[in-house]
Amino acid sequence: MIEKVVSLETQRAYGELRNILIKNNCRIISEEPWKSIVVEHGYPSSLSPRETWKKMSFYLYPDEGGTRIIGSSQIIFPIPITIINYLMVVFIIFFIGEFFIHGIWSAALIGLISVSIIYEAYYSLYRKRHLFLEEVFKLLAQKAEKP
């Protein structure tokens, strides 16, 4: 969850936020004008933290300095399609390797290395899931600075 105060009145901040989200290919799921907006962004097959498929929620509250916006993002599909494809390839390599090598230790080693690579990719996505959210807040702050 990220919080930002922008020096815009609530209605204008909501309009600017909505425009920024639409320009960045976000799909609006639900909105309550001047209070909240929920969007989807990204693609199921992406392994980029910015483009991974996620649901983002923005809540706007009037504040002394303008508008306080609280944003959060969560990955919609916990295991992206690409990681599932990697798992299928690993299992194919695992079974082919076992048939040709007849060594359970080598097959286990291949499996262990593959699982650790897949875990690292998923953990990297999860840790950086707020990257696009921070970018939206930065664009909104730039809009607030302009007269």
SETIZA-801524 format. One record per residue (C-alpha): residue number from 1; residue in one letter; z, y, x. Coordinates in Angstrom, 3 decimals, always signed. Layout:
REM residues N
{site NUM, A, {Z, Y, X}};
...
REM end
This chain:
REM residues 147
{site 1, M, {+0.000, +0.000, +0.000}};
{site 2, I, {-0.984, +3.417, +1.333}};
{site 3, E, {+0.149, +6.782, +0.019}};
{site 4, K, {-1.591, +10.123, +0.494}};
{site 5, V, {-0.988, +13.629, -0.861}};
{site 6, V, {-4.119, +15.751, -1.282}};
{site 7, S, {-4.179, +19.461, -2.064}};
{site 8, L, {-6.214, +19.099, -5.257}};
{site 9, E, {-5.127, +19.231, -8.865}};
{site 10, T, {-4.924, +15.804, -10.489}};
{site 11, Q, {-8.113, +16.074, -12.567}};
{site 12, R, {-10.227, +17.242, -9.633}};
{site 13, A, {-8.685, +14.640, -7.294}};
{site 14, Y, {-9.499, +11.927, -9.829}};
{site 15, G, {-13.111, +13.115, -10.129}};
{site 16, E, {-13.595, +13.308, -6.350}};
{site 17, L, {-12.000, +9.882, -5.850}};
{site 18, R, {-14.223, +8.356, -8.526}};
{site 19, N, {-17.355, +9.894, -6.947}};
{site 20, I, {-16.401, +8.636, -3.472}};
{site 21, L, {-15.840, +5.120, -4.798}};
{site 22, I, {-19.145, +5.033, -6.686}};
{site 23, K, {-21.075, +6.351, -3.659}};
{site 24, N, {-19.579, +3.519, -1.581}};
{site 25, N, {-20.840, +0.774, -3.933}};
{site 26, C, {-17.549, +0.107, -5.703}};
{site 27, R, {-17.641, -1.470, -9.150}};
{site 28, I, {-15.165, +0.077, -11.583}};
{site 29, I, {-13.079, -2.577, -13.339}};
{site 30, S, {-10.790, -0.296, -15.310}};
{site 31, E, {-9.796, +3.325, -15.351}};
{site 32, E, {-7.361, +5.567, -17.118}};
{site 33, P, {-8.651, +9.111, -16.554}};
{site 34, W, {-6.443, +11.265, -14.329}};
{site 35, K, {-3.904, +8.430, -13.895}};
{site 36, S, {-5.441, +5.320, -12.343}};
{site 37, I, {-8.640, +3.597, -11.322}};
{site 38, V, {-9.192, -0.043, -10.322}};
{site 39, V, {-12.357, -1.084, -8.474}};
{site 40, E, {-13.947, -4.050, -6.726}};
{site 41, H, {-15.642, -3.624, -3.377}};
{site 42, G, {-17.443, -5.923, -0.958}};
{site 43, Y, {-19.120, -9.298, -1.009}};
{site 44, P, {-17.721, -12.864, -1.151}};
{site 45, S, {-19.627, -13.966, +1.947}};
{site 46, S, {-18.583, -11.078, +4.207}};
{site 47, L, {-16.307, -11.580, +7.199}};
{site 48, S, {-16.093, -7.850, +7.936}};
{site 49, P, {-12.704, -6.293, +7.046}};
{site 50, R, {-14.489, -3.311, +5.503}};
{site 51, E, {-16.946, -5.342, +3.421}};
{site 52, T, {-14.820, -8.323, +2.403}};
{site 53, W, {-14.528, -8.825, -1.360}};
{site 54, K, {-11.409, -7.002, -2.539}};
{site 55, K, {-9.801, -5.333, -5.519}};
{site 56, M, {-8.447, -1.828, -4.947}};
{site 57, S, {-6.081, +0.098, -7.204}};
{site 58, F, {-5.460, +3.841, -7.081}};
{site 59, Y, {-2.642, +5.572, -8.972}};
{site 60, L, {-2.533, +9.373, -9.202}};
{site 61, Y, {+0.654, +11.403, -9.753}};
{site 62, P, {+1.077, +15.197, -9.916}};
{site 63, D, {+2.963, +16.509, -6.873}};
{site 64, E, {+4.177, +19.870, -5.575}};
{site 65, G, {+1.492, +19.869, -2.874}};
{site 66, G, {-1.319, +18.758, -5.202}};
{site 67, T, {-1.766, +15.106, -6.146}};
{site 68, R, {-0.026, +12.057, -4.719}};
{site 69, I, {-2.324, +9.027, -4.641}};
{site 70, I, {-1.030, +5.516, -4.054}};
{site 71, G, {-3.665, +2.954, -3.119}};
{site 72, S, {-3.474, -0.777, -2.565}};
{site 73, S, {-6.041, -3.446, -1.835}};
{site 74, Q, {-5.993, -7.197, -2.062}};
{site 75, I, {-8.557, -9.798, -1.132}};
{site 76, I, {-9.966, -11.282, -4.353}};
{site 77, F, {-11.189, -14.599, -3.039}};
{site 78, P, {-8.587, -15.722, -0.507}};
{site 79, I, {-11.036, -17.856, +1.462}};
{site 80, P, {-14.439, -16.170, +1.831}};
{site 81, I, {-17.527, -18.319, +1.275}};
{site 82, T, {-18.412, -18.106, +4.974}};
{site 83, I, {-15.108, -19.715, +5.939}};
{site 84, I, {-15.790, -22.537, +3.470}};
{site 85, N, {-19.192, -23.010, +5.137}};
{site 86, Y, {-17.460, -23.161, +8.538}};
{site 87, L, {-15.085, -25.810, +7.198}};
{site 88, M, {-17.986, -27.944, +5.967}};
{site 89, V, {-19.677, -27.711, +9.371}};
{site 90, V, {-16.404, -28.661, +11.072}};
{site 91, F, {-16.012, -31.739, +8.889}};
{site 92, I, {-19.617, -32.788, +9.557}};
{site 93, I, {-19.093, -32.379, +13.314}};
{site 94, F, {-15.780, -34.214, +13.031}};
{site 95, F, {-17.310, -37.263, +11.352}};
{site 96, I, {-20.444, -37.346, +13.527}};
{site 97, G, {-18.332, -36.935, +16.654}};
{site 98, E, {-16.043, -39.754, +15.580}};
{site 99, F, {-18.963, -42.112, +14.978}};
{site 100, F, {-20.598, -41.413, +18.331}};
{site 101, I, {-17.570, -41.030, +20.565}};
{site 102, H, {-15.144, -43.466, +18.883}};
{site 103, G, {-12.296, -41.398, +20.189}};
{site 104, I, {-9.821, -40.065, +17.675}};
{site 105, W, {-8.374, -37.712, +20.298}};
{site 106, S, {-11.652, -35.901, +20.863}};
{site 107, A, {-12.250, -35.635, +17.111}};
{site 108, A, {-8.719, -34.292, +16.622}};
{site 109, L, {-9.254, -31.752, +19.399}};
{site 110, I, {-12.502, -30.543, +17.795}};
{site 111, G, {-10.691, -30.251, +14.455}};
{site 112, L, {-7.760, -28.362, +15.970}};
{site 113, I, {-9.997, -25.856, +17.743}};
{site 114, S, {-12.101, -25.325, +14.614}};
{site 115, V, {-9.101, -24.823, +12.343}};
{site 116, S, {-7.556, -22.314, +14.757}};
{site 117, I, {-10.817, -20.308, +14.873}};
{site 118, I, {-11.044, -20.274, +11.066}};
{site 119, Y, {-7.383, -19.256, +10.732}};
{site 120, E, {-7.888, -16.397, +13.187}};
{site 121, A, {-10.910, -15.137, +11.215}};
{site 122, Y, {-8.983, -15.185, +7.931}};
{site 123, Y, {-5.875, -13.580, +9.451}};
{site 124, S, {-8.031, -10.811, +10.912}};
{site 125, L, {-9.500, -10.113, +7.444}};
{site 126, Y, {-6.099, -10.099, +5.780}};
{site 127, R, {-4.505, -7.845, +8.400}};
{site 128, K, {-7.311, -5.241, +8.168}};
{site 129, R, {-7.891, -5.354, +4.399}};
{site 130, H, {-6.801, -1.693, +4.037}};
{site 131, L, {-9.547, -0.423, +6.368}};
{site 132, F, {-11.856, +0.727, +3.547}};
{site 133, L, {-8.899, +2.190, +1.642}};
{site 134, E, {-8.029, +4.377, +4.635}};
{site 135, E, {-11.663, +5.477, +4.845}};
{site 136, V, {-11.619, +6.523, +1.170}};
{site 137, F, {-8.446, +8.564, +1.724}};
{site 138, K, {-10.000, +10.240, +4.763}};
{site 139, L, {-13.091, +11.236, +2.730}};
{site 140, L, {-10.878, +12.524, -0.078}};
{site 141, A, {-8.837, +14.624, +2.372}};
{site 142, Q, {-12.081, +16.131, +3.712}};
{site 143, K, {-13.133, +17.035, +0.156}};
{site 144, A, {-9.730, +18.671, -0.423}};
{site 145, E, {-10.132, +20.868, +2.676}};
{site 146, K, {-13.439, +22.285, +1.452}};
{site 147, P, {-13.071, +25.285, -0.904}};
REM end
